[in-house]
């Protein structure tokens, strides 16, 4: 299959990928406030190290001052405090500051250590910030809203803001945390706490608390700081999102799984938009997550008998923020460590593998146009990995990204 790709791909070395990404940024009509870098699968340290190198270049040459990763937004506050200079050990921060087991990653550890060292002695306006933007949710369970809800209530109460109830009422309604984190509820809606009357009462309380955050914003920001108020808003979003998610887990209809997908992505998108607003005066943000969370087109997943489709957080943010958001997906040729062999003939990865060099940053629109002009319709790559988190790009939907970082071998 011969396709003239010489004008659509910018070669780069994975050890020095920053300049290629900077050139891509400068080719866009507007500089994005949020640059997404996707990963084709979870757990590949090489992709996380690529992210680290890109982020360092963006910090040193393009004015970036923050990074957001696919990890619990509340746990991310622990990492952000540490990189800003708070006391504590790196081991403890990696245990407490990441969800999904991502704290075990050596590349994530290197990122946190580098950010803390770079921040040393710098003015606050020039410090790097770390954000988790995922919901406080794991694969088989969701957190109790206790941490977020009680912290928000105490923040408002400490500054004499009228609150709808005493903290003891919230504690009574929450009950034992174990009933919120029951892993059996992931597959059995009857085990979920979400249908209980107390959850409805808590949702009304959270709604009132969040309204108070807005109504009293001038006084709260003056009494604390803009950052403290932003954190309180984050906790309000997390508490409301968790209560919605638990209610969704109690749904017994066929819409249950799609709804849970929607609710998680909506939380992620809200967090990303809030990060963009918080960082507006300091600089752009790099966001790193799975391609399926950052792509601009609908995400699809065949899970047993369920054909799931949902709007990713990237699609939501892209619709709301337009050219403030740009997304670079990653695609892989061969990845033996993840059980991915050579790309089958006729697939998009097979076409891209014919480019010279070890890696290329390919403009998605130019690639799609070149394929059309050449009369080539690449096949989708399916059933190629033992890793359940691996998804090949859909060659029929290249408009889901602005560019593709193709790595021949991982």
C-alpha positions in Angstrom: 0.0 0.0 0.0 1.7 3.2 -1.2 0.6 6.5 0.3 2.6 9.7 -0.2 2.9 10.7 3.5 6.2 12.7 3.3 4.4 16.0 3.7 2.1 15.0 6.6 4.5 13.6 9.2 7.2 15.4 11.3 9.8 12.9 12.4 11.1 13.1 16.0 13.2 11.1 18.4 11.3 9.9 21.5 14.2 11.2 23.6 13.7 14.7 22.3 10.1 15.0 21.3 9.5 18.5 22.6 10.5 20.5 19.5 8.2 18.5 17.3 5.3 19.2 19.6 6.2 22.9 19.8 6.2 23.1 16.0 2.8 21.5 16.0 1.5 24.1 18.4 2.8 26.9 16.3 1.0 25.5 13.3 -2.4 25.9 14.9 -4.5 29.0 14.1 -4.7 29.8 17.9 -2.5 28.6 20.7 -4.6 26.2 22.9 -5.0 26.8 26.6 -5.3 23.0 27.0 -3.1 20.6 25.1 -4.2 16.9 25.3 -1.7 14.1 24.9 -3.3 10.7 24.8 -2.0 7.3 25.5 -3.1 4.3 23.4 -3.1 2.1 26.5 -2.4 2.4 30.2 0.7 1.2 32.0 3.4 1.8 29.2 6.2 3.6 31.0 7.6 4.6 27.6 4.5 6.7 26.9 4.7 8.4 30.3 8.4 9.2 29.8 7.4 10.7 26.4 4.9 12.8 28.3 7.5 13.9 30.8 9.9 15.1 28.0 7.2 16.9 26.2 6.0 18.6 29.4 9.5 19.7 30.3 10.0 21.3 26.9 6.7 23.0 27.0 7.5 24.4 30.5 11.0 25.6 29.4 10.1 27.0 26.0 6.3 27.5 25.6 5.2 29.0 28.9 3.3 25.9 30.3 2.9 25.9 34.0 0.7 23.0 34.8 -0.1 19.4 34.0 -3.3 17.4 34.6 -3.4 13.6 34.6 -6.0 10.9 34.6 -6.1 10.5 38.4 -8.4 11.3 41.3 -8.9 15.1 41.4 -9.0 15.1 45.3 -5.9 12.9 45.6 -4.1 15.3 43.2 -4.3 18.0 45.8 -1.7 15.9 47.8 0.7 15.9 44.8 0.2 19.6 44.1 1.0 20.5 47.7 4.1 18.4 47.6 5.5 19.9 44.3 4.8 23.3 45.8 7.1 22.5 48.7 4.9 21.0 51.4 6.7 18.6 53.8 6.4 14.9 53.3 8.1 12.0 51.6 7.9 11.2 47.9 7.0 7.6 48.8 4.0 8.8 50.7 2.9 11.2 48.0 3.0 8.5 45.4 0.9 6.2 47.6 -1.7 8.9 48.5 -1.7 11.2 45.5 -2.7 8.9 42.6 -5.6 6.7 41.9 -5.8 3.6 39.6 -2.5 2.3 40.8 -0.7 5.1 38.8 1.5 6.0 41.9 3.5 2.8 41.2 4.8 4.2 37.9 8.4 5.2 37.9 7.8 7.8 35.2 5.1 9.4 37.4 7.5 9.4 40.3 10.2 11.1 38.1 7.6 13.7 37.0 6.7 14.6 40.6 10.3 14.8 41.8 11.3 17.0 38.8 8.3 19.4 39.4 9.2 19.8 43.1 12.9 20.4 42.3 12.0 23.0 39.6 9.7 24.8 41.9 12.3 25.2 44.6 13.0 28.9 45.2 10.6 30.1 42.5 7.9 32.7 42.9 4.4 31.4 43.2 3.4 32.8 39.8 6.1 30.7 38.1 5.6 27.5 40.0 4.4 24.4 38.3 1.1 22.9 39.4 -0.1 19.4 39.3 -3.8 18.4 38.9 -5.7 15.2 38.9 -8.8 15.6 36.7 -10.5 12.3 37.0 -13.4 11.6 39.3 -12.8 9.9 42.7 -13.7 6.6 41.1 -11.9 3.3 40.6 -12.7 0.5 38.2 -15.0 -1.4 40.5 -16.0 1.1 43.1 -16.5 4.8 43.8 -15.4 6.8 46.9 -17.7 8.0 49.6 -18.4 11.7 49.3 -17.4 12.2 53.0 -14.0 13.7 52.4 -15.1 16.3 49.9 -18.4 17.1 51.6 -17.1 17.6 55.1 -14.2 19.6 54.0 -16.5 21.9 52.0 -18.9 22.3 54.9 -16.0 23.2 57.3 -14.6 25.7 54.8 -17.9 27.5 54.7 -18.7 27.2 58.4 -15.3 28.6 59.3 -16.1 31.8 57.6 -19.6 32.2 59.0 -21.4 31.3 55.8 -25.0 30.2 56.3 -25.1 26.4 55.7 -28.2 24.3 55.4 -27.4 21.9 58.3 -24.8 21.0 61.0 -22.0 18.7 60.1 -23.5 16.0 62.4 -26.5 15.8 60.0 -24.2 15.1 57.1 -22.3 12.5 59.1 -25.6 10.7 60.0 -26.8 10.7 56.4 -23.5 9.4 55.1 -23.4 6.5 57.6 -20.5 4.0 57.3 -18.1 4.5 54.4 -18.1 0.8 53.7 -21.6 0.9 52.2 -20.4 3.4 49.7 -17.3 1.5 48.5 -18.9 -1.9 48.2 -17.2 -3.4 45.1 -20.2 -5.7 44.5 -22.3 -2.7 43.6 -20.3 -2.3 40.4 -22.2 -5.3 39.0 -25.2 -5.5 41.3 -27.3 -2.3 41.5 -29.2 -3.7 44.5 -25.9 -3.4 46.5 -25.5 0.3 45.7 -26.3 2.9 48.3 -27.4 5.3 45.6 -31.1 4.6 45.7 -31.4 5.4 49.4 -33.4 8.4 50.6 -30.3 9.7 52.4 -28.5 10.2 49.1 -31.3 12.4 47.8 -31.0 14.5 51.0 -27.3 14.8 50.6 -27.6 15.9 47.0 -29.8 18.8 48.1 -27.3 19.7 50.8 -24.5 19.7 48.4 -26.5 21.9 46.0 -27.0 24.5 48.8 -23.4 24.4 49.8 -22.2 25.0 46.2 -24.7 27.8 45.8 -23.2 29.4 49.0 -19.7 29.1 47.5 -20.8 31.3 44.6 -23.0 33.7 46.6 -20.2 34.3 49.1 -17.3 34.2 46.7 -16.1 37.9 47.2 -15.9 37.4 51.0 -14.5 33.9 50.9 -11.8 34.8 48.4 -10.8 37.9 50.4 -10.8 35.9 53.7 -8.8 32.9 52.4 -7.4 33.0 48.9 -8.5 32.5 45.3 -6.7 29.1 45.4 -8.5 28.0 48.6 -11.8 29.0 47.1 -11.0 27.1 43.9 -10.2 24.0 46.0 -13.5 24.3 47.8 -15.3 24.5 44.5 -13.4 21.4 43.4 -14.6 19.6 46.5 -18.1 20.7 45.8 -17.9 19.3 42.2 -16.5 16.1 43.5 -19.2 15.6 46.2 -22.0 16.4 43.7 -20.4 14.1 41.1 -20.0 11.2 43.5 -23.6 11.4 44.6 -24.8 11.4 41.0 -22.5 8.5 40.2 -23.7 6.4 43.2 -27.3 7.1 42.1 -26.3 5.9 38.7 -24.9 2.7 40.1 -28.3 2.0 41.6 -30.0 2.2 38.2 -31.5 -1.1 37.2 -32.3 -0.2 33.5 -30.2 -1.0 30.4 -29.1 2.7 30.5 -27.0 2.0 33.6 -23.5 1.5 32.0 -23.8 4.2 29.4 -25.0 6.6 32.1 -22.1 5.8 34.4 -19.7 6.5 31.4 -21.4 9.8 30.8 -21.3 10.8 34.5 -17.5 10.1 34.8 -16.7 12.0 31.6 -18.8 14.9 32.7 -16.9 15.2 35.9 -13.6 15.0 34.1 -14.7 17.7 31.6 -15.9 20.0 34.4 -12.5 19.6 36.1 -10.6 20.4 32.9 -12.6 23.5 32.3 -12.0 24.7 35.8 -8.3 24.0 35.5 -8.1 26.1 32.3 -9.9 29.0 34.1 -7.7 28.8 37.2 -4.5 28.7 35.1 -5.6 31.3 32.5 -3.2 34.1 33.7 -0.3 31.7 34.4 -0.1 29.7 31.2 -1.4 26.7 29.2 -1.9 23.2 30.7 -0.8 19.8 29.3 -3.4 17.1 30.0 -2.4 13.4 29.8 -4.9 10.6 29.8 -6.1 7.7 27.6 -7.0 8.5 24.0 -10.5 7.5 24.8 -10.9 10.2 27.4 -9.3 13.0 25.3 -10.5 12.3 21.8 -12.9 14.8 20.2 -15.3 12.3 18.7 -17.6 9.8 20.5 -15.9 7.0 22.3 -17.1 3.4 21.6 -16.5 0.2 23.5 -17.9 -3.3 23.0 -18.1 -4.6 26.5 -19.5 -8.2 26.4 -23.0 -7.7 25.1 -23.0 -4.0 25.6 -22.2 -1.7 22.7 -21.3 1.5 24.6 -21.0 4.9 23.2 -20.4 8.1 25.1 -18.9 11.6 24.7 -15.4 11.8 26.1 -14.3 14.6 28.3 -12.1 15.8 25.3 -15.2 16.0 23.1 -17.1 17.9 25.8 -14.3 20.4 26.4 -13.7 20.8 22.7 -17.3 21.6 22.1 -17.4 24.1 24.9 -14.0 25.7 24.5 -13.4 25.4 20.7 -9.8 26.2 19.7 -8.7 26.5 23.3 -8.4 22.7 23.2 -6.1 20.7 21.0 -5.5 16.9 21.1 -2.6 14.7 20.1 -3.4 11.0 20.1 -0.8 8.3 20.3 -0.7 5.3 18.0 1.6 2.3 18.2 3.2 0.1 15.6 4.7 -2.8 17.6 4.7 -3.1 21.4 6.0 -6.5 22.4 5.8 -5.8 26.1 2.1 -5.2 25.8 1.5 -8.1 23.4 1.1 -5.9 20.3 2.8 -7.4 17.3 3.6 -6.0 13.9 0.5 -4.1 12.4 -1.5 -6.2 10.1 -1.3 -5.3 6.4 -3.8 -2.7 5.3 -4.3 -1.1 8.7 -3.7 2.6 9.5 -0.7 1.6 11.7 0.7 -0.4 8.7 0.5 2.8 6.6 2.2 4.9 9.2 4.9 2.3 9.9 6.2 3.0 6.4 7.4 6.4 7.4 11.1 6.6 8.0 12.5 7.0 11.5 11.3 5.8 14.9 8.4 8.2 15.5 6.3 10.8 13.7 3.9 13.6 14.6 1.3 13.5 11.9 -1.3 16.1 11.2 -4.7 14.3 11.4 -6.5 16.4 8.8 -3.6 16.2 6.3 -3.4 12.5 6.8 -7.1 12.0 6.2 -6.9 14.2 3.0 -3.9 12.3 1.7 -5.5 8.9 2.3 -8.6 10.1 0.4 -6.6 11.5 -2.5 -4.7 8.2 -2.7 -7.9 6.2 -2.7 -6.8 4.3 0.4 -9.2 3.3 3.1 -7.1 1.6 5.9 -8.7 -1.1 7.9 -9.2 -0.8 11.7 -6.7 -2.8 13.8 -8.6 -5.2 16.0 -7.8 -8.0 18.5 -4.1 -7.3 18.7 -3.3 -7.1 22.4 -3.8 -9.0 25.6 -4.0 -5.5 27.3 -7.7 -4.6 27.8 -6.8 -0.9 27.9 -5.4 -0.9 24.4 -7.5 0.7 21.7 -6.2 1.3 18.2 -7.2 4.4 16.4 -10.3 4.3 14.1 -9.1 5.2 10.6 -12.6 6.3 9.7 -12.6 8.9 12.4 -9.3 10.8 12.2 -11.1 14.0 13.1 -11.1 12.8 16.7 -7.6 14.3 17.0 -5.6 17.2 15.7 -2.5 15.2 15.4 -1.2 11.7 15.9 2.1 10.8 17.6 3.0 7.5 16.0 5.6 5.3 17.6 6.9 2.4 15.5 8.1 0.4 18.5 7.3 0.9 22.1 
